[in-house]
Amino acid sequence: MKAEDATIGAIRGLLSEKLLVEVDSPEADLLKAGILDSLALIQLLVHLEERFGVKIALDELEIEDLRSISSIAQMVEQQRAIQGAARVPRNTVLPVNR
Amino acid sequence: MKARLQDLLTEQASRRADDAAIVFKGRATTYAELHESSNRLARALQDAGCREGDRVALLLPKSPDALIAMFAALKAGCMYVPLDCSSPALRLARILQICESRCVLAVQPTGGLLAEMIALGIPETTRLAWLDDGMAVDGDVAFTRRDADSLPPKDLDAIHTAADGAHILFTSGSTGTPKGVVITHANVLHFVDWAVRYFDIRPGDRLSGHPPLHFDLSTFDICGTIAAGAEIHLLPQELSLLPHRLAAFIRDSALTQWFSVPSILHHMAKFDAVQPHDFPSLKRLLWCGEKFPTPALMYWMQRLPRVAFTNLYGPTEATIASSFYRVPACPKDETTEVPIGEPCEGERLLVLDGDLQPCPPEIVGELYIAGAGLSPGYWRDEEKTAQAFIDSTHGRIYRTGDLARVGVNGMIYLVGRADTQIKSRGYRIELGEIEAAMHAIPGVQDAAVVAIDAGGFEGLAICCAYVGADLSPIALRRKLGQSLPHYMIPAQWMTLEQMPLNGNGKVARPRLKQMFLEQHAAHNAAVAPGVRA
């Protein structure tokens, strides 16, 4: 599944406005270059939750969800689909991108 | 005690050839494989012209191959120089120039970075070699993995002595140039010999390999494992982002020793990644590199009452660690101060005044280290070596730059820094190196870098104030990213008409810190109240 351009663009915007990080392309590896460290990740998750109105649980994320802007966008869209489709009971474990 | 680090491996390869030495991504590398592969690679290095004392740079992600390469370099009589594969090419090319590398070992995933380094200029004497099939680059390729694998696996003649350099670790330099700390075989062997006995590391133990290979803590993980005939379980670097995955790694690998840095341990505590009585195999947890906040330590000790918790302390220049403190019981309250403890065997820690006289108990002075761990000095830099390593009435001592006091209980407590070196997320950073990089950017009229304690789990935050109206923080971050590793790039920014100065005309750093603390507080109040990590 490929994420929508609008989602990718919005995440790119969050990274540059909120985290002051400019990324060359949506596929660029955020982890290899150390761009996404643990502090930046927590800030990004807060901003993603605000911007997209989804709940993202750190303990359900996989490393590959965070590889690039593109994979983050996919993860956000999946969460949005799951959380929008049903009233999700609290503490339910949601499958993430797998 | 052994004479050379590789002798540890040779002995284990004969005693327990088929036991696992390294476990990575579900695959075990046995002692025999590690020994024989490194013998083959050592021959390939010698065939490529590597001679005694030559520097072999490792542009390799943490992996069994990287460990094979370390031992191969030593067996070939060379020193290895582990490079940070997430650093920009400019900095890495500079390091190769400083150490005048004879060979650089790479793999396809780092090939792009190598190509960039070559384009920027690496020493002409440097030959390239691949630990896999490699790729086309503009340089003199000496061999690939296939060539090395065709060479005989039998032992090589011993070349080094204990006093020879085993590796060079590059750390941040205050004037903008990374400093290479030369570490000898004897430096490492002294620490490892003590640590294996003190921590009672045995065959069958499973040790974490968490820090990156250019951190000297990894030397303990690797050489401690091999000295004891144990297993090292290498963690993919990226796992540090996800506290629950780290916990799952400790659990699933049934680790008996977890050695990490406080920022990671704090991260795991903040996100409650540890269950009560988690990790039933774990015997000991060690940390080093910076101060471990007591509330996070309490979190860990409450959940893991059967685990021994030990704080290690020591700069790279004194090899892995120079002092230790086993926390006797979970601290009663969050303000309890955890000391760095007492010297490891063969080391001395001295708290001295400006005349290099010992400070009385409870009086703050500068911390100096003497003993078996002391590096011979910085690579081909007599001036810096003479400034930091001093011949005194106490013998040869290393000035750490840390401020400390000796408690009435005889334990040593860290108080702060005498200069502008900081620790952030386990990384040692000279703020001066960041300022030098800022000043090199066209359009920057003035710049000052300070660190503030923002109260987060990440330790100190790096802040940069600058004068230069045409430049945005995002553009400056991008520029800095070309010369500095990501962990050195300031997180907070402030553009000023003029730098605040003190009465002496110097940058008023306390005032700047205060300005950044206020900016930080205002930012926190505005963004996501209640969602603070």
Interface residues (C-beta under 8 A of the other chain):
Chain A: S16 L20 V21 E22 L31 K32 A33 G34 I35 L36 D37 S38 L39 L41 I42 V46 H47 E49 E50 L58 D59 L61 E62 I63 L66
Chain B: C85 S86 P236 E238 L239 S240 L241 L242 P243 H244 R245 S263 I264 H267 F271 A273 R425 G456 E458 P473 I474 R477 R478 P485 H486 Y487 A491 W493 V527 A528 V531 A533
